């Protein structure tokens, strides 16, 4: 099965650009490439991609700065790609708003699987399944991918929304980090489980007074805990 969708790759290594373009186009993606950070924003505006793959170390504007800039423009799915494999670099990329992180050298098939998962989740479902999850002061709309807190819409990244929606569909169920990586990221994840922790922290910050909805079960994982009736 092929997946249509636009992918923008920003990397200063031509071999990496050629490799991702080759594998991506085999999978049916429309892949555009840029080898300089200074050209990335113009390419983003021109191509209007569904997924952006960003290297951290770039000539011109660096990948982390670009990630933050893209987040201020549109909630596109962002995958950070870099030879830097240290935990601090992975966490920093996620803190800047990235949805995912792949370290070089990488498997093109694994990267393609992550792109597929991102595209699959970005497609609106049909059959009129505009499902809404409603809790006190909180509404989550699956079709429009909107989250409304106290009558005000809040902006979540694609993965933040997916994570909240999955947890809210299963209130009071305790999920391990491995459970959430498999269910929300959509593939066998071999990287850092702190990916989940960073997304949970960002999610709580955006929920603000409703941060108590997402609770930590120490030594196990996380669960969605709406207030009981009468609370």
C-alpha positions as CSV (number, residue, x, y, z in Angstrom):
1,X,0.0,0.0,0.0
2,X,1.3,3.5,-0.9
3,X,0.7,6.6,1.1
4,X,0.3,10.0,-0.7
5,X,1.5,13.0,1.1
6,X,4.0,15.8,0.9
7,X,7.3,15.5,2.7
8,X,9.9,18.2,3.1
9,X,13.5,17.1,4.0
10,X,16.0,19.7,5.3
11,X,19.5,18.3,5.5
12,X,23.0,19.5,4.4
13,X,24.1,16.0,3.4
14,X,23.2,15.3,-0.2
15,X,23.4,11.6,0.3
16,X,20.8,11.7,3.0
17,X,18.5,13.9,0.8
18,X,18.9,11.5,-2.1
19,X,18.3,8.4,0.1
20,X,15.1,9.8,1.7
21,X,13.8,11.0,-1.6
22,X,14.4,7.6,-3.2
23,X,12.7,5.6,-0.5
24,X,10.0,8.2,0.0
25,X,9.0,8.2,-3.6
26,X,9.0,4.4,-3.7
27,X,6.3,4.6,-0.9
28,X,4.3,7.2,-2.9
29,X,5.4,10.3,-1.0
30,X,5.9,13.6,-2.8
31,X,9.4,14.5,-1.5
32,X,11.0,17.9,-1.7
33,X,14.5,18.6,-0.4
34,X,16.5,21.6,0.8
35,X,20.1,21.6,1.9
36,X,20.3,24.9,3.7
37,X,18.4,26.2,6.8
38,X,18.0,29.7,5.3
39,X,16.0,28.2,2.4
40,X,13.7,26.0,4.5
41,X,11.0,28.5,5.4
42,X,10.5,29.5,1.8
43,X,10.3,25.8,0.8
44,X,7.8,25.2,3.7
45,X,5.6,28.0,2.4
46,X,5.9,26.9,-1.2
47,X,5.4,23.1,-0.7
48,X,2.9,23.2,2.2
49,X,4.2,19.7,3.4
50,X,2.4,17.2,5.6
51,X,5.6,16.1,7.3
52,X,8.9,17.9,7.7
53,X,12.2,16.1,8.4
54,X,14.8,18.4,10.0
55,X,18.5,17.9,10.6
56,X,19.7,19.8,13.7
57,X,23.1,20.9,12.3
58,X,22.4,23.0,9.2
59,X,24.2,25.8,7.4
60,X,22.3,29.0,8.0
61,X,19.4,28.7,10.4
62,X,19.8,25.5,12.6
63,X,17.2,22.8,12.8
64,X,16.1,23.6,16.4
65,X,15.4,27.2,15.5
66,X,13.5,26.1,12.3
67,X,11.5,23.7,14.4
68,X,10.3,26.4,16.7
69,X,9.6,28.7,13.7
70,X,7.5,26.1,11.9
71,X,5.5,25.4,15.0
72,X,4.6,29.1,15.1
73,X,3.3,28.9,11.5
74,X,1.4,25.6,11.4
75,X,1.0,22.4,13.3
76,X,2.8,20.2,10.8
77,X,4.3,16.8,11.9
78,X,8.1,17.3,12.5
79,X,10.7,14.6,12.7
80,X,14.2,15.7,13.9
81,X,17.1,13.9,12.1
82,X,20.6,14.2,13.3
83,X,23.9,12.5,13.9
84,X,23.7,13.8,17.5
85,X,22.5,10.8,19.6
86,X,22.9,12.1,23.1
87,X,19.8,12.2,25.3
88,X,20.1,15.9,25.8
89,X,19.9,16.6,22.1
90,X,16.9,14.3,21.7
91,X,15.1,15.9,24.5
92,X,15.9,19.4,23.3
93,X,14.5,18.6,19.9
94,X,11.3,17.4,21.5
95,X,11.1,20.4,23.8
96,X,11.3,22.7,20.7
97,X,8.2,21.0,19.4
98,X,9.3,18.0,17.4
99,X,7.0,15.1,17.3
100,X,9.6,12.4,16.7
101,X,13.4,11.9,16.6
102,X,15.6,9.7,14.4
103,X,19.3,9.4,14.9
104,X,21.8,8.9,12.1
105,X,22.7,6.4,10.8
106,X,19.1,5.5,10.3
107,X,17.1,2.8,8.6
108,X,15.3,4.2,5.6
109,X,12.5,1.7,6.1
110,X,12.1,2.7,9.7
111,X,12.0,6.4,8.7
112,X,9.4,5.6,6.0
113,X,7.3,3.7,8.6
114,X,7.3,6.8,10.8
115,X,6.3,9.0,7.9
116,X,3.5,6.6,7.1
117,X,2.3,6.7,10.6
118,X,2.3,10.5,10.7
119,X,0.4,10.7,7.4
120,X,-2.1,8.1,8.5
121,X,-3.0,10.1,11.6
122,X,-3.1,13.4,9.7
123,X,-5.9,12.1,7.4
124,X,-9.4,12.9,8.6
125,X,-11.5,9.7,9.0
126,X,-14.7,9.5,7.1
127,X,-18.1,8.0,7.7
128,X,-19.1,11.0,9.6
129,X,-17.1,9.9,12.6
130,X,-16.7,13.4,14.0
131,X,-16.4,11.9,17.4
132,X,-16.3,14.2,20.4
133,X,-15.0,13.3,23.8
134,X,-16.5,15.5,26.5
135,X,-15.4,15.9,30.0
136,X,-15.9,18.8,32.5
137,X,-14.4,21.9,31.0
138,X,-12.7,19.8,28.2
139,X,-13.8,18.7,24.7
140,X,-11.7,16.8,22.2
141,X,-12.9,16.7,18.6
142,X,-11.4,13.9,16.6
143,X,-12.3,15.0,13.1
144,X,-11.3,18.7,13.4
145,X,-8.5,17.7,15.8
146,X,-9.5,20.6,18.1
147,X,-9.1,20.6,21.9
148,X,-11.3,23.1,23.8
149,X,-10.6,24.0,27.4
150,X,-13.2,26.2,29.1
151,X,-14.6,27.3,25.8
152,X,-11.2,28.2,24.4
153,X,-9.4,26.3,21.7
154,X,-5.8,25.4,22.5
155,X,-3.1,24.5,20.0
156,X,-1.5,21.1,20.2
157,X,1.1,19.5,18.0
158,X,0.0,16.4,16.1
159,X,1.5,14.1,18.6
160,X,0.2,16.0,21.6
161,X,-3.3,15.7,20.2
162,X,-2.9,12.0,19.4
163,X,-1.6,11.3,22.9
164,X,-4.3,13.2,24.6
165,X,-7.0,11.6,22.5
166,X,-5.8,8.1,23.0
167,X,-5.6,8.6,26.8
168,X,-9.0,10.3,26.9
169,X,-10.6,7.4,25.0
170,X,-9.4,5.1,27.8
171,X,-10.1,7.0,31.0
172,X,-8.5,5.5,34.2
173,X,-6.6,2.9,32.2
174,X,-2.9,2.9,33.1
175,X,-0.5,2.8,30.1
176,X,3.2,2.2,30.2
177,X,5.5,4.3,28.0
178,X,5.9,1.3,25.7
179,X,2.1,1.1,25.3
180,X,1.9,4.7,24.4
181,X,4.8,4.6,22.0
182,X,3.3,1.7,20.1
183,X,-0.3,3.1,20.1
184,X,0.4,6.7,19.4
185,X,3.6,6.8,17.5
186,X,2.5,3.8,15.5
187,X,5.6,1.6,15.1
188,X,8.0,-0.4,17.1
189,X,10.0,2.3,18.8
190,X,13.6,1.6,19.5
191,X,14.6,5.0,20.8
192,X,14.3,7.0,24.0
193,X,11.2,6.5,26.1
194,X,11.6,10.0,27.3
195,X,9.8,11.0,24.1
196,X,6.6,10.2,25.9
197,X,7.6,12.1,29.1
198,X,8.4,15.2,27.1
199,X,5.1,15.1,25.3
200,X,3.2,14.6,28.5
201,X,4.9,17.6,30.1
202,X,4.2,19.8,27.1
203,X,0.6,18.6,27.1
204,X,0.1,19.4,30.8
205,X,1.5,22.9,30.3
206,X,-1.0,23.6,27.6
207,X,-3.9,22.1,29.5
208,X,-3.0,24.4,32.4
209,X,-5.7,24.2,35.1
210,X,-6.8,20.9,33.6
211,X,-3.3,19.4,33.8
212,X,-4.6,17.1,36.5
213,X,-6.5,15.1,33.8
214,X,-3.2,13.5,32.8
215,X,-1.7,11.8,35.8
216,X,1.5,9.9,36.5
217,X,1.4,6.4,37.9
218,X,4.9,6.2,39.4
219,X,6.9,3.3,38.2
220,X,4.4,2.4,35.6
221,X,3.3,5.2,33.2
222,X,0.3,7.5,32.7
223,X,-3.5,7.6,32.7
224,X,-6.3,10.0,31.9
225,X,-8.2,10.8,35.1
226,X,-11.4,12.8,34.7
227,X,-13.2,13.9,37.9
228,X,-15.7,11.6,39.3
229,X,-19.4,12.6,39.3
230,X,-20.1,15.0,42.1
231,X,-16.5,16.3,42.3
